[in-house]
Amino acid sequence: MIAVDAVKKTILLVNRFGLYLSVPAFLLIAYAYASSVFPQYRVTAKIELKNATAESAITDIKSKFLVQKALNELPFQASYYDAESPKTEIYGDSLNARLIFAGHHYADTETWLRLEVQGANFVTLTHEDTAAYFEFNKPANESYGKFKVVHNPGNKYQQASYIVRIENPVRLQEQYYNSLRVKIAGDDNTITVSVLSGNSKKGADFINKLLQLYDGGNHNGPSYRLASTAGAGISGKKITILEKAENNVEVASINPFWIYALALLAGLFVPLSRTITSRLSEYVLPAYLFNLPKLVDRINHRFAIKQID
């Protein structure tokens, strides 16, 4: 008898408060989403065109050919993340140790590694359950590509640990091409070029390389970094850079606060919607059904009058 009463009470509680379980369920979904999203930054350069229309410049700059060429000339084959904060991307040229792929020979599939600087002369790379030692500047050939591990000149040995993502080249091109925005800004002679990237400096280098290639590639430096004060024009053959990409960075990721707020509202809406529906079915629907015969009589009456006429 006690067990039966307990079951009845449980059923009553579930019927009354069960829908409120949608709140923690939606919050759990929000947590899973927020945990899987990597921070993104949008970097933007503003340029003035020379002897070219905006339409032609937009078509030429936002082309898969130019995007692929820029990526081939940049060390983007691997992305690096702080092992203590796996969603924080670190640009490879600021690390003590990084991978350089020979002739851009790397696997066609995404591969995750763990890189640990263990000594002054070597590092450990862990792929799945296999760990291997690699000496600095010695060529290596693994399933994920041909490479060597280099140490930035002038950096003293310092123990460090990074998460490395060897990029899928097809996905990498699609990522930069799909997020690339080239549009008219103000007048027909000025356009903006922007892209999304997990690291703002990395995104700025991509924009600079893209503009360098579009402008003819006659600028010094691998990433088109020309010294100037903010806002000063940097002239080339086809363009003048009015605002450099590294000076225009904004966070493009959604603030986690809003993700959780929307999840909370969605979770509360489920029991609220049921309450509204029950009230409508209790008052509005019966009244409608009660007046339905009268409504049918009126329709039939009007139809009969039309038949007589």
N, C-alpha and C positions, 0 to 999 in steps of 0.2 A: 504493500500500500504506500509506504514511504517512497519507494522507487518510482511508482506511478506518479505521485504528487511532484516529485523532483523533475520528472520528464515533462509534466504539464507546465510547471513553472518555467522550465527552460524554453519550451515552445512559445510561451507567452512573451518571455523576454526577447527571444529572437524576432517574433512578429512585431514587437514594439520598437526594439532598438537595433535590429539586425541591419537595417539600411545604413545606419551610421558607421558600420564597418567600412563603408566606401571611403570615409575620410582617411583612415590609415592606409587603405589600399592605394588611393591616389597619391598620397604622400610617399609611399614606398616606390611607386612608379616614377615620381618626380626625382627621388633620390637616385634611382638607377640611371635615369636620363642625365642628371647633373654630373654624376660620377663618370659617365662615358664621354662627355663632351669636352674637347680640348679647347683652351682659349684661342681666340682668333683675333687678328688685328688687321684693319684695313689701312693701307698706306696709299697716299695719293700724290701724284706730281701734276703740276699745271704747266702747260707748254703753249708757246705761241708759234704758229706755223709760218713758214717762209715758202712762197711760191708753190703752195699746195692747198687744195680745198679740204675742208674738215671731213667731208664724206670719204675722200680718197685716203686721207691719213688714218681715219678710224678703221677702214677696211684693211689697210696695210699693217697697222700696229696690232689689231686684234685678228691675227691670223694664226692658225695652228702651226704653220711653217716657222714663223718668227718666234712663237712661244717655245717650240721644240728646240730651235737653234739657241735661244737664250738659256734654256735649261741645260743643254749640252755643254755650254761654256761656264756653267756655275757648279760648285761642289754640293749639289742638292741630292746626290744619290743616296745619302744617308741623313736621317734626322736624329737628333740627340735630345734626350730628356734626362733631367735630374733624377737619379735613382730614389732620392728621398721625397721627391715631388714629381711623380711620373707624368703629369700633364703639363709640366713647365718645359717648353722647348728651349734649348740652348743652341745658339748658332755655332757650327763646328769650328769656325776660325778663332773662337775664344776659348777652346778647350785645350787642356794639356796634351791630349792624345785624340787622334781622329783617324778615320779610314779614308784613304785616297784610292779610288778605283782606276785601274789602268785602262785607258782608252774607253772609259765608261762601260766596261764589261761587268755587268752585274745581273743577278737573276731576274727573271720575268715575274717573279712572285714576291709578295711582301714577306719579309723575314725579320724577326725580332731577336736581338742579341743583348747580352749584358757585357759591358766593357768595364774592366777593372784595371786601373793602373797599379801594378803590384811592386814595381821596382823602377830603377832609373833606366833600365835597358829593355824592359819587356812589359806586355800587358796580357791579361787573360780575357779571352772571348768565350762566352758561354752561349751555345745554341741548343735550345731545348735541354736535354740532360747531359750534353757533352761540353766539357770545358777544354780549351786548348791554349797553349802559350804561344805568343807571337813576339818576335823581336822587332824593335823599331827599324823602319826603313828596309826590312827584308820582304821581298815579294812572297805573297801567299796565294794559294788557289783553293777555294772552298766551293761548296755547292751554291753559295749565295754570291759568288763573284771572285774576280781576280783583283787583289788589292795589296796595299801595304799600310802599316800603321805608322803614322808620323807623329813626331813630337814638335810642338811649336818652338821655334828657335828662341833662346833667351829665357825660357821657362824652366825653373828648377823643378826637380822631382817633387811631386806632391801626390799622395795617395788620393784616388778619386774613383767614383763608381757612376756609370751612366747606363741608361737604357738606349739602345740603338735600334732604329727601324730602317732596314734596307728597303728603299722604296720600290714599288712596282712602277716601271717607267711609264706604262700606259696610264695608270691611275694618277701619277704625278703630273703628266701633261694635261689630263682632263681636269685635275684639281685647279691648276693655275689658269688654264684656258677658260673654264666655266666661271671662275670668280673674277676674271679680268673685266674691268669696266672702262670703256673709252667713249667719252661723250663730249658734246659741245658745252662749253662753259662761258656764258655771257654773250660772246659774239661769234661769228662764223670763223674767226681766225684764231680762236683760243679753245683748247680742249683739255680735259683732265684724263689722266690715266691712273687707275687704281687697281689693287689686287688684295685678296685675302691671304694671310699667311699666319702660321703658328708662332712666328717670331718677327717682330717689326723690322729688325735690321735685315733679316733674310728677305722679307718682302720688298724693302727698299732697294736691295741689291738686284732683285729681279727686275723691278721697274727701271732702274738705271741701265741695266744690261739691255733690256728691251729697247729703250730709247737710243742707246748707243748703236745698236744694230740697225734701227730704223734710220738713224742719222748718217749712216755710212760706216760706222765702226772706226772712226779716225780719232778717237779720244784716248788719252793715256789712262792706264789703270784698268784692271780686269772688271771693275764694277762701276766705272763711269763716275767716280767720285771726284768732282771738280771743286776746288776750294772757292768759297764765296761767302759773303754774308747773307743772312736770310733775306729773301725778297729780291736780291740782285739778279739781273738776267745773266744766263750762261748761254752764249751763242754757239750754234753749230751750223752745219750746212743747211739743214732743213727746218731746224727748230731752235727756239730760244726757251730755255727752262726758266720759268718765272718763279715757281715754287718747287723746291726739291722734295722728293718722296720722304726722306728721313726727317723732314720738318713737319710732315702732315701725317700723323698717326692717330688713329682712334680705335678704341676697343669695340669689336664687332660682336662679341659673345653676349648672350643674354645673361643678365645678372641672376644668380641662383635664387635670390630673394623672390623675384617675380615668378620663377618656375614653381617654387613652393606655394606662393600665394595663389596662383592659378589652380594648382592641384587641390589646395584647401577649399577654394570656392567650388570647384567641380565636385569634390566629395560631399560638400554640404548641399549642393543642388539636387543630388539624387533623392534624399529623404524629403526635401522641400517639394520637389516635383510630384512625389507620390501624394503628399498632403494636399497639394493644389488639385491634383486629379481626383482624389477622393471627394473633395468638397464640391467640385464641378459635377461629379456623377451623383452626388447626394442631393443637390439642389437644382442645378440647371437642367440636367438630363431628364429627371422625372417630370419637371414642369413642361419640357418640350414634348415628352411623350403624352402627357395629359392633354395638351392642346392639339396633338396631332390629328385626332378625328375631326375636330372642328376645322382644322386647316384643310383636310381632305374634302370636307363638305363644301367649303368655300370654293375650292378649285373645281369641283364637280358642278356647282351651281353656275359658275361663270362659263364653264364649257357648255352647259345646257342652254344658257342664254344665247351664246354664239350660234348654236345649232338652230335655234328658233329663228334668229335673224337671217 
